[in-house]
Amino acid sequence: MHEKYTRQALPSRKYRELLGSAVCVFNANNAFVIENILKDPNVQINWYQLIDKESGELKLLLQKRLKNEGELGEEISALFEDIVNMRNRIVHSFQITDENGNQILATKEKESKGGKQFRITEDYLYDFIKMNEDLSTKLHKLRGY
């Protein structure tokens, strides 16, 4: 597929819409995670420093923040870690043409881990968006809403 603004091959509009939605819901949750980290009175770091951190670095700070939150804290921590790993696949992907001639994104394992290619399908993006919705709900619950 092509658009007026580029001659380069693009995935379908639906795929690009899902991809954009995936990025937006992740970014919203990443900010929400930072907000929750800042609720910890023992945190000696400010918003500007937190926003500069990679999401993987936030995982450790979030775990410290949630250590006394019981099962909900464990669920949030595990879900955020899974989401960050999925997001990394999306962000560090490359475009391929699948067997049906569609443009989609894919990643691969490092060669030292087998080099297996992994496709980022529409179902993967839907799952990612749903997981982010679940995380948002849990973060709201933690905040008391």
CYANA upper distance limits for C-alpha pairs under 8 A (distance plus 0.5 A):
  1 MET  CA      9 ALA  CA      6.00
  1 MET  CA     10 LEU  CA      5.68
  1 MET  CA     11 PRO  CA      6.83
  1 MET  CA     12 SER  CA      6.87
  1 MET  CA    103 GLN  CA      8.45
  2 HIS  CA      6 THR  CA      7.12
  2 HIS  CA      7 ARG  CA      6.31
  2 HIS  CA      8 GLN  CA      6.85
  2 HIS  CA      9 ALA  CA      6.02
  2 HIS  CA     10 LEU  CA      6.43
  3 GLU  CA      7 ARG  CA      7.29
  3 GLU  CA     10 LEU  CA      8.42
  9 ALA  CA    103 GLN  CA      7.70
 10 LEU  CA    103 GLN  CA      6.53
 11 PRO  CA     15 TYR  CA      6.62
 11 PRO  CA     16 ARG  CA      6.87
 11 PRO  CA    102 ASN  CA      7.06
 11 PRO  CA    103 GLN  CA      4.94
 11 PRO  CA    104 ILE  CA      6.14
 12 SER  CA     16 ARG  CA      6.78
 12 SER  CA    102 ASN  CA      8.16
 12 SER  CA    103 GLN  CA      7.80
 13 ARG  CA     17 GLU  CA      6.49
 14 LYS  CA     18 LEU  CA      6.74
 15 TYR  CA     19 LEU  CA      6.61
 15 TYR  CA    104 ILE  CA      8.33
 15 TYR  CA    122 GLU  CA      6.88
 16 ARG  CA     20 GLY  CA      6.54
 17 GLU  CA     21 SER  CA      6.59
 18 LEU  CA     22 ALA  CA      6.50
 18 LEU  CA    122 GLU  CA      7.77
 18 LEU  CA    125 LEU  CA      6.78
 18 LEU  CA    126 TYR  CA      7.74
 19 LEU  CA     23 VAL  CA      6.86
 19 LEU  CA    125 LEU  CA      7.19
 20 GLY  CA     24 CYS  CA      6.75
 21 SER  CA     25 VAL  CA      6.62
 21 SER  CA    129 ILE  CA      7.81
 22 ALA  CA     26 PHE  CA      6.66
 22 ALA  CA    125 LEU  CA      7.00
 22 ALA  CA    128 PHE  CA      7.20
 22 ALA  CA    129 ILE  CA      5.97
 23 VAL  CA     27 ASN  CA      6.63
 24 CYS  CA     28 ALA  CA      6.70
 25 VAL  CA     29 ASN  CA      6.75
 25 VAL  CA    129 ILE  CA      7.19
 25 VAL  CA    132 ASN  CA      6.80
 25 VAL  CA    133 GLU  CA      8.15
 26 PHE  CA     30 ASN  CA      6.52
 26 PHE  CA     87 ARG  CA      8.25
 26 PHE  CA    129 ILE  CA      8.43
 26 PHE  CA    132 ASN  CA      6.92
 27 ASN  CA     31 ALA  CA      6.81
 28 ALA  CA     32 PHE  CA      6.77
 29 ASN  CA     33 VAL  CA      6.50
 29 ASN  CA    132 ASN  CA      7.50
 29 ASN  CA    135 LEU  CA      7.89
 29 ASN  CA    136 SER  CA      6.76
 30 ASN  CA     34 ILE  CA      6.87
 30 ASN  CA     55 SER  CA      7.65
 31 ALA  CA     35 GLU  CA      6.75
 31 ALA  CA     51 ILE  CA      8.24
 32 PHE  CA     36 ASN  CA      6.78
 32 PHE  CA    136 SER  CA      8.31
 32 PHE  CA    139 LEU  CA      7.90
 33 VAL  CA     37 ILE  CA      6.71
 33 VAL  CA     58 LEU  CA      8.43
 33 VAL  CA     62 LEU  CA      7.57
 33 VAL  CA    139 LEU  CA      8.14
 34 ILE  CA     38 LEU  CA      6.73
 34 ILE  CA     47 TRP  CA      7.75
 34 ILE  CA     50 LEU  CA      7.11
 34 ILE  CA     51 ILE  CA      7.88
 34 ILE  CA     58 LEU  CA      8.13
 35 GLU  CA     39 LYS  CA      7.12
 36 ASN  CA     40 ASP  CA      7.79
 36 ASN  CA     62 LEU  CA      8.21
 36 ASN  CA     65 ARG  CA      8.16
 36 ASN  CA    139 LEU  CA      8.35
 36 ASN  CA    143 ARG  CA      8.23
 37 ILE  CA     43 VAL  CA      7.81
 37 ILE  CA     61 LEU  CA      7.23
 37 ILE  CA     62 LEU  CA      6.34
 37 ILE  CA     65 ARG  CA      6.35
 38 LEU  CA     43 VAL  CA      7.05
 38 LEU  CA     45 ILE  CA      8.42
 38 LEU  CA     46 ASN  CA      7.81
 38 LEU  CA     47 TRP  CA      7.88
 40 ASP  CA     65 ARG  CA      6.46
 45 ILE  CA     49 GLN  CA      6.79
 45 ILE  CA     50 LEU  CA      7.43
 46 ASN  CA     50 LEU  CA      6.77
 47 TRP  CA     51 ILE  CA      6.47
 48 TYR  CA     52 ASP  CA      6.97
 49 GLN  CA     53 LYS  CA      7.28
 50 LEU  CA     58 LEU  CA      8.01
 53 LYS  CA     57 GLU  CA      6.59
 53 LYS  CA     58 LEU  CA      7.20
 54 GLU  CA     58 LEU  CA      7.13
 55 SER  CA     59 LYS  CA      7.02
 55 SER  CA     84 VAL  CA      7.16
 56 GLY  CA     60 LEU  CA      8.02
 56 GLY  CA     81 GLU  CA      8.22
 56 GLY  CA     84 VAL  CA      7.30
 57 GLU  CA     61 LEU  CA      7.67
 58 LEU  CA     62 LEU  CA      6.47
 59 LYS  CA     63 GLN  CA      6.64
 59 LYS  CA     77 SER  CA      7.68
 59 LYS  CA     80 PHE  CA      7.74
 59 LYS  CA     81 GLU  CA      7.07
 60 LEU  CA     64 LYS  CA      6.93
 61 LEU  CA     65 ARG  CA      6.75
 62 LEU  CA     66 LEU  CA      6.63
 62 LEU  CA     77 SER  CA      7.32
 63 GLN  CA     67 LYS  CA      6.48
 63 GLN  CA     73 GLY  CA      8.33
 63 GLN  CA     77 SER  CA      6.43
 66 LEU  CA     70 GLY  CA      8.22
 66 LEU  CA     73 GLY  CA      5.33
 66 LEU  CA     74 GLU  CA      7.75
 66 LEU  CA     77 SER  CA      7.97
 67 LYS  CA     73 GLY  CA      7.16
 67 LYS  CA     74 GLU  CA      8.23
 68 ASN  CA     73 GLY  CA      7.87
 69 GLU  CA     73 GLY  CA      5.18
 69 GLU  CA     74 GLU  CA      8.06
 70 GLY  CA     74 GLU  CA      6.93
 71 GLU  CA     75 GLU  CA      6.63
 72 LEU  CA     76 ILE  CA      6.65
 72 LEU  CA    138 LYS  CA      7.79
 72 LEU  CA    142 LEU  CA      7.93
 73 GLY  CA     77 SER  CA      6.59
 73 GLY  CA    142 LEU  CA      8.47
 74 GLU  CA     78 ALA  CA      6.61
 75 GLU  CA     79 LEU  CA      6.47
 76 ILE  CA     80 PHE  CA      6.47
 76 ILE  CA    135 LEU  CA      6.93
 76 ILE  CA    138 LYS  CA      7.07
 76 ILE  CA    139 LEU  CA      7.72
 77 SER  CA     81 GLU  CA      6.76
 78 ALA  CA     82 ASP  CA      6.80
 79 LEU  CA     83 ILE  CA      6.60
 79 LEU  CA    131 MET  CA      8.04
 79 LEU  CA    135 LEU  CA      7.15
 80 PHE  CA     84 VAL  CA      6.56
 80 PHE  CA    135 LEU  CA      7.57
 81 GLU  CA     85 ASN  CA      6.80
 82 ASP  CA     86 MET  CA      6.76
 83 ILE  CA     87 ARG  CA      6.48
 83 ILE  CA    128 PHE  CA      7.44
 83 ILE  CA    131 MET  CA      7.61
 83 ILE  CA    132 ASN  CA      7.68
 84 VAL  CA     88 ASN  CA      6.58
 85 ASN  CA     89 ARG  CA      7.10
 86 MET  CA     90 ILE  CA      7.10
 86 MET  CA    128 PHE  CA      7.65
 87 ARG  CA     91 VAL  CA      6.61
 88 ASN  CA     92 HIS  CA      6.32
 89 ARG  CA     93 SER  CA      6.42
 89 ARG  CA    106 ALA  CA      8.39
 89 ARG  CA    107 THR  CA      6.70
 89 ARG  CA    120 ILE  CA      8.47
 90 ILE  CA    105 LEU  CA      8.03
 90 ILE  CA    106 ALA  CA      8.33
 90 ILE  CA    107 THR  CA      8.28
 90 ILE  CA    120 ILE  CA      7.63
 92 HIS  CA    107 THR  CA      7.44
 93 SER  CA    105 LEU  CA      6.42
 93 SER  CA    106 ALA  CA      5.79
 93 SER  CA    107 THR  CA      5.24
 94 PHE  CA    105 LEU  CA      5.94
 94 PHE  CA    106 ALA  CA      5.95
 94 PHE  CA    107 THR  CA      6.71
 95 GLN  CA    103 GLN  CA      7.09
 95 GLN  CA    104 ILE  CA      6.13
 95 GLN  CA    105 LEU  CA      4.92
 95 GLN  CA    106 ALA  CA      6.63
 96 ILE  CA    103 GLN  CA      6.14
 96 ILE  CA    104 ILE  CA      6.09
 96 ILE  CA    105 LEU  CA      6.46
 96 ILE  CA    106 ALA  CA      7.14
 97 THR  CA    101 GLY  CA      5.96
 97 THR  CA    102 ASN  CA      5.83
 97 THR  CA    103 GLN  CA      5.12
 97 THR  CA    104 ILE  CA      6.90
 98 ASP  CA    102 ASN  CA      5.85
 98 ASP  CA    103 GLN  CA      6.92
 98 ASP  CA    104 ILE  CA      7.48
104 ILE  CA    119 ARG  CA      8.05
104 ILE  CA    120 ILE  CA      7.39
104 ILE  CA    121 THR  CA      7.67
105 LEU  CA    119 ARG  CA      6.71
105 LEU  CA    120 ILE  CA      5.86
105 LEU  CA    121 THR  CA      8.09
106 ALA  CA    117 GLN  CA      7.37
106 ALA  CA    118 PHE  CA      5.97
106 ALA  CA    119 ARG  CA      4.72
106 ALA  CA    120 ILE  CA      5.82
107 THR  CA    117 GLN  CA      6.27
107 THR  CA    118 PHE  CA      5.66
107 THR  CA    119 ARG  CA      6.92
107 THR  CA    120 ILE  CA      8.14
108 LYS  CA    115 GLY  CA      6.19
108 LYS  CA    116 LYS  CA      5.88
108 LYS  CA    117 GLN  CA      4.58
108 LYS  CA    118 PHE  CA      5.99
109 GLU  CA    113 LYS  CA      6.55
109 GLU  CA    114 GLY  CA      6.92
109 GLU  CA    115 GLY  CA      5.00
109 GLU  CA    116 LYS  CA      5.84
109 GLU  CA    117 GLN  CA      6.97
109 GLU  CA    118 PHE  CA      8.25
110 LYS  CA    114 GLY  CA      7.09
110 LYS  CA    115 GLY  CA      5.57
110 LYS  CA    116 LYS  CA      8.41
111 GLU  CA    115 GLY  CA      4.63
111 GLU  CA    116 LYS  CA      8.41
120 ILE  CA    124 TYR  CA      6.31
120 ILE  CA    125 LEU  CA      7.56
121 THR  CA    125 LEU  CA      6.96
122 GLU  CA    126 TYR  CA      6.63
123 ASP  CA    127 ASP  CA      6.55
124 TYR  CA    128 PHE  CA      6.61
125 LEU  CA    129 ILE  CA      6.65
126 TYR  CA    130 LYS  CA      6.67
127 ASP  CA    131 MET  CA      6.57
128 PHE  CA    132 ASN  CA      6.76
129 ILE  CA    133 GLU  CA      6.83
130 LYS  CA    134 ASP  CA      6.78
131 MET  CA    135 LEU  CA      6.69
132 ASN  CA    136 SER  CA      6.60
133 GLU  CA    137 THR  CA      6.76
134 ASP  CA    138 LYS  CA      6.79
135 LEU  CA    139 LEU  CA      6.58
136 SER  CA    140 HIS  CA      6.62
137 THR  CA    141 LYS  CA      6.72
138 LYS  CA    142 LEU  CA      6.65
139 LEU  CA    143 ARG  CA      6.74
140 HIS  CA    144 GLY  CA      6.81
140 HIS  CA    145 TYR  CA      5.81
141 LYS  CA    145 TYR  CA      5.73
